[in-house]
Amino acid sequence: MLFHSTRNSEHRVGLGAAIAQGIAPDGGLYIPESLPKVSPKDFDGLTELSEIAVRLIGPFAKGDAMANVLKDICDDAFNFPAPLVELNGTPGAASVLELFHGPTSAFKDFGARFLAASLERIRAASHSSRKLNILVATSGDTGGAVAAAFHRRAWVEVSVLYPKGLVSQRQAQQLACWGDNIHTYRVSGTFDECQRIVKEAFLDADLNKTHELSSANSINVGRLLPQMVYYAKSSLDIWRRTGKAANYIIPSGNLGNSMACIWARAMGLPIGEVILATNSNRTIPDFLQSGEWQPRQSIATLASAMDVGNPSNMERLRALYDFAQIKQQVTAVSVDDAAIRARIKSDAITLKQVWCPHTATAAEVYWHLPKEKLDQHWVLVSTAHPAKFNDIVEPLINSLVPVPAALAKLLSLPQHQTDIEPTLVALKKQMQGAA
C-alpha cells in the first residue's frame, strides 16, 4: 500500500514515511492510492478496539515495516474504551458514541496515542540520532492530546500553537501544563493563523535544514487511520445487534474525524448517512450548497474546538471525490451558539445527558431530523467531556460537572507557555532558540 500527495499523485511513499513526514514535500496531504475493501464478516469474533484496529489498519501497512509492529502499536494506543451508550427519551433509535475516556478527555487521544506509538517505533528502526520536531496547531483539544501522548519521550520535541483567548480555560490549562519537551505557544491570532504558520514551517527551507519536522494535526494520516477504528467498532456493534447500518452525526471542525468515518464507510463498514454538525463557521455547509470552496477567517463560538474557517481535510475529500460525489457522501448543518445553549439545557433535563458544546451541535441536528429518518439508528458522536467546558456548561444546567480523574490531575499542574505573534518568523525564533 502506497500513499500519494493530494497535489501530486506521482509522489508515493509507504505508511511509515507518510506518518513520519506528516505532510508531503509539496504541501499536499497524504491519501492512500486506493482504499482496501472489507466486509463485516472480516471482523467476526473481533470485539476489542485494539484487535479491530489491527484488522482495519493492517492493509494500509502492507509492504511497510510498520506491518511488523502494528499489533504492538494498536495495543499501546487503544487501551481505553469508546462506549456506545443507548439514549433513552429520543423520538427514535439513537446512541451516543463516547470518545472522551482517554487521558485528556477528548476524541483526539485516539489519534495522538496511535501517532506517538507509531513514530516511536519508526524512529527506533531508523536509528536516527536527530530529534524529531512535531508542530501542531490546535483549536482546543488536539494540542492537549498530542502533548499527553508525546510528553517526556526523549526523541521528540513538540511545539503546540493555540489561539490566545479562543479556547476554554481548562483547555488552555491542558495545553500549557507540560513543560519538558512540550513547548506551548499562545498565539495572538485565530486557529486558522496557527494552522497557516504550521503549514508555512513545513515549506520553509531554512527551518527544514536545522530541524526534522513532522505534524500531529489531522493533516497527518497517522491521525486519521486510528480514528476509523471507533467507527468500525460502533457500526459493527449496531450491525450485529440489528442487522442495520449506523448513521452518524459528527461535530466537525478541521474535518479529520469526519474523514475517518467516510473512509471507514468507503472500505465497506456498515455505515449509512453521515451528517456534519458545524458551528457558526459555515465554510463546509456553504460549500455543499454552492459548490464554491471559499475558506474564510474563523469566528469564535462556544464550540471553540470547531472554530475552523479553512478545514484542512477538505483537501483530502476533494482529492478523492468530485463535487457531485461529495454531496452524496455527506450533508452539513450549521448550529449557532443560541441553539447550543438551548440544547445543553434541554437534553440535561430530557435525556439526563450533559453535553459539551461540540456534542451539543450533534444533538441539535438529531432533534431536527425529518420524521421519516427516525426509524434508522443514529449515533451522536460525543467528542469531549463536558467538564472541559465547565465555564459554559455548568451555568446552563445549574449544576457542577464531575471532573474525570485524569483531567483533574492535569488541572493541578503549573503552566509553561510563551506568547508569540501569528507569524512564522516568531515561531522560528522560538524553535531556533530551543534547538
N, C-alpha and C positions, 0 to 999 in steps of 0.2 A: 504494500500500500504506500503510495506516494502522495504528497501534498504539494499544491502549487499556489502561487500568489494569485490573489483576485485580479491583479493588474498585469500579470504575465504568466500564461499557462505553460510557458517553456521552462520556467524556473521551478524545479521539482526537488523536494527533499523528503527524507523519511520522517517518521513521527518524532523520534528523539531530537533531530535537528530542528524541526518546526517548533517544538516546545522550547528548546534551548535558545533559539533566536527570538522567539516571541512574535516578531513581525518580519515580513520579507524585506530584503535589501531595497526593493523599490517602494517601500512604504505600504504595500498591499498586505492583506490578511491571508493566512494560510487556510485553504479548504481542501478536502480530500478530492482526488481525481474522480472518484465515484463513491457513493455511499453503499456499503455492503448490505445485503438483504438478509433479514432474519424473519422468523415467524414465532408466535407464542410457544409452539411446541419445542423450539430450540431451548427454551428455558424451563422445560419440565423438570421438576424436582429442585429447582433453584428458588430459594425464598429470601436469602440474606442479601443485603445491598452489595457486599464485597464479592460474592460469587456471581451475582448478576452482572456486576461491573466487569469481571474478568471475561465473561462470555460476550458482553456487548462491545467492549473496547478492544478485545483481542484481535478482530480483523483489521483494525486500524494500525496495529503494531506489527502485522505480518511482515516478515522480512527485515525487521528492525531489531537492533539489540535490546530494545525495551521489552520485546516479547518475552525474553527470558526472566525478567524481573517484574512482570506486570502483576502477578499474584501478590507478591510482597508489597508492591505499591498500593494495590487496592485494599489489602488487609490493613495497611497503615492509615489510609485515607478515610475509609468507610467504617469507622469504629464508633459511630453514634447513630441513632435512629432517625428515620424520616417517616413518622407515623401518619397513616391515613385515617382521619377521625371523622366518623359519620356526624352530620349535622342534623339535629332534630329541630323541628319547628319551621322548616323551609317548605315552600309550596311544591317541591319535587324532590327527587333523589339527589342529594348533594353531600359532598365530603370536603374536608379541609386537609390539605397536604401540609403538615407542619415541618418546615425546613429550618427551624430555629433552635435545634437541640445541640448544636455544636459549641465549640469553645467561645465564640463571640456572639452567639445568639442570632445568627443570620445565615441565609442560604449560601452566602459566599464562602462559608467554611468548607463546603464540599470541594469546590474547585480549587481553593487555595491550598488545602492539605494535599490533594492529589498532585498539584503542581510542585509543591515543595518535595514530596516524596519522589516524584519523577526526576526532578533536577538533581537531587542529592545522588541518585544512582547514576544519572548521566555524567555528572561531574566526577564521580569516583571512577567510572570506566574510562574517562578521558585522561586521568592523571594530570589534569591541569593544575598549575601552581598559582594561576591568576585568580583573583576573587571575581565572582560574578556580581554585577551591579544590576539590581532589579529596580525598574522605575514603575510606579503605579499612581495613576490619578484616581481619586475616589470622590464620589458624591455622598459618602457616608459609611457604607458597610464594607466595601471591598478592601479599603486600606487596613481596617482593623483585622479582618480575616487573614490578609496577607502577612501583616506584622506578626500575628499569633503563630502562623504556620512556619515562618522563617526565623523567628526570634532565636538568637544565640546559636545559629548554625554558622560555623566558623568560615565556611567557604563563600559566604554571600554577604553583600551589603544591600540594604533596601532603602530606597527613597520614596516616601509617601507624600503626595501633594494633595491637599484638600482646600476647598474654598472657605476662607475666613467668614465666620458668622452665618454660613449656609448649611450647617449640619446641626443636629441636636447636641445638647450639652454632653450627654452620655456618649454619643458617637464621637464627639471631639476628644473626650477622655480616652476612649478606646484607641484612637489614632495616635495619641501622644504619650501613652503611659509606658512605653517600652524602653527606649534608650538602647545602649549596646550597639548592635549592628543595624538598628532601625533608625533612620533619620526622617523625622516628620517635619514637613514644611507647610506652614499655614499661609496660603496664597491670597493676596489681596485681589481677588477676582472670582470668576464663576468656575463651575466644574468644567465647562467646555474649554476655558482657558487653561486649566490644569491639564486636560487631555491634549490640547494643542501643544503645550510645552513638551509633554512626553513624546508625542509623535515627532516633533522637531528634533528632539535629542537623538532619536534613532537615525536621523538623516544627517546629523552633524559630523563631519569628517574628523574634526579635532577631538571631539569627545570620544569617538569610536577608536581613535588611536590610543588614548590613555585609559579607557575603560572597556571592559567586556560587558555589553548591555543585553538585558532581556526584559520582557514585560510580564506583569502578572495581572493585567487587566483582562477583560473578556475578549480582547483582541488576540490573546494567546489561546491557541487551540487546546492547550492543556487545561484551560478552564472550562471550555465547552464540553469536551468529551465526558468528564465525570458528572456534569450536570444532567446529561441524558439518563443517568442511572436511576435517579429517583422518579423520573417519568416512566421509565421502563418498569420499575417495581410496582408503582402505584397503578399503572394501567393494567399490568398483569394480574394484580390483586383483584381489580374490578372485573376483568375478563374471566378469571377463574370462578368468580362468585356469581356473575350474572350472565356471562356469555356476550356482553355488550362492550363496545368501545367506550373509553372515558373521554369526556370533553373537558378542556382546561380553560380557566380564566387566569391569566398571568399578569401580575403587576410588571410593567415594562418601563425601563429607562434607557440603558445602553443596548438593549435588545439581546444580550448574551443568553439569559435564561430562556427567553422565548425561542432563540435559535436552537438551543439544545432540544427543546420539545419538538420543534419542526423536524430536526434531523432524526430524532427517535421515531417519529411517525413515518418519515420517508424510508426508514430502514425496514419498517414492517410491524412495529409495535402497535397494539390495538388502541390507537389514539384517534379520536374523531375531530371535532371542531376545536380550533384554538382561537381564543379571543384575547387580544392585548388590552389590558386596562392601563391607560396612561393618566397622568395628572393633567394640569393645565398646559403643560408643554406638549403642543399638539402637532409636532412635526410629522409623526407617523400617521395619525388619523387624517391629517390634511393631505398627505401623500397618497393614501389609499383612496381618497375622494377625488383628487385632481389629477393624479398621475405625474405630478411635478415634484421632484425632490428638492425641497427648499429648506436646508438647515438654517437655524437661526440662534440667536442668543437665548440661553436658558433663562427661565424665570423661577423665582423662589416660591416653593409651595410647602404645605405641611408634609407631603410625601417627598422629603428632600432627596432621598437616595435615587429618586426617579427624575430629578431635575436635569434633564439632558435635552439640549436643543439640536444636537448633531450626533445621533446614535451611531457609534462606530460599526456595529454589526449589521447595519443596513447594507453596508458594502458587501458582506457575505451573502445576504439574502438576494441582493440584486445581481450578484455574480452567478448565482445558482438558478434564478428564475427571472423571466421577463415580467412586465407589469401585470399582464392578464393572469399569469400563473400565481404571482404574489397575492392577488386579490382572491384567488382560490385557496391559498394557503392560510391566510389569516384575515380577521377583521379587527378593528380597533375602536375603542370607545374612550373618550376623554371624561374625566371626573374632576370637578373643581373642588376647592377647599371647603366650601359650604356643604357640599354633598358628602365629603369625607367626614366632617364633623358630625353631621346628622346620622351617618351610617354607624360610626363608632358608638354613638349614644343609643341608637335604636337596637343594634344587634347585641349589645351588652344586656339589654332587657329581654328581647325576643328570643335570642338564641343562647343566652348565657355565655357568649363568646366575646372576649376583649381583643380587638384588632389593633395592630399598629396602623399608622396612616396609609401604608402601602397596601397591606392586605385589605384595608377598608375599600380601596378602589376596586379590587376584585369582587368584594361582597356587594358593592353598589351596582356593578354591572350585572351580577347574578340576579338581584332583585328586580331588574328591569328587563329580563329576558322575555321574549314573546311566549305566550302560554303554550303554543304548540311545541316549544323546545323543552318544556319542563318534564316531559316523560323520559328524557335522556338523563344519563348520570353526569353530573357536573362536579368538577374538582376545583375548588378555590385554592390557589397557591399562596400559602402564608409565608412570606419571605423574611420576616424579622419578628422577634419577640416584642410585645408592646412595652416592656419595661425599658427598652432603649429609647422610647419616646414618651417617658412619663410626664414631661412638661406639657405635652399636648393631650395625652390620653386621660390622665387622672382627673383634670378639671371637668372633662366631658362626662365621665362615668361616676364622678363624686366618690371615688374610692382609690385606694393605693393599689398599684400593680405589684405583685410579688416579684422580687428580683432573683433570677436564677443564680445559683452559687458561683458559677464560672464568671458571670458578668459582675457580680458583687466584688469578687477578688480584683478584677481589673479596675473597678471604680475607686478602689482604695489606694492605688499606686500613684506616685508623683508623676508630673508631666515633664516631657523633654521635647521641645519643638522650637522651630526657628521661623520667623516671619520673613517672607520674600515677596517681591513684586512678581506679577504674572508674565515673566519673560524667561526665555531660555538662558540669556546672559546671567540672570540672577541664580538660576539653578546650577549652571556650570560653575559659577564662583564657589558655591557651597560644596559641590561634588569634588572640585579640584582641591579645595581646602581640606576635605576629608580624606583625600587619596594618600 
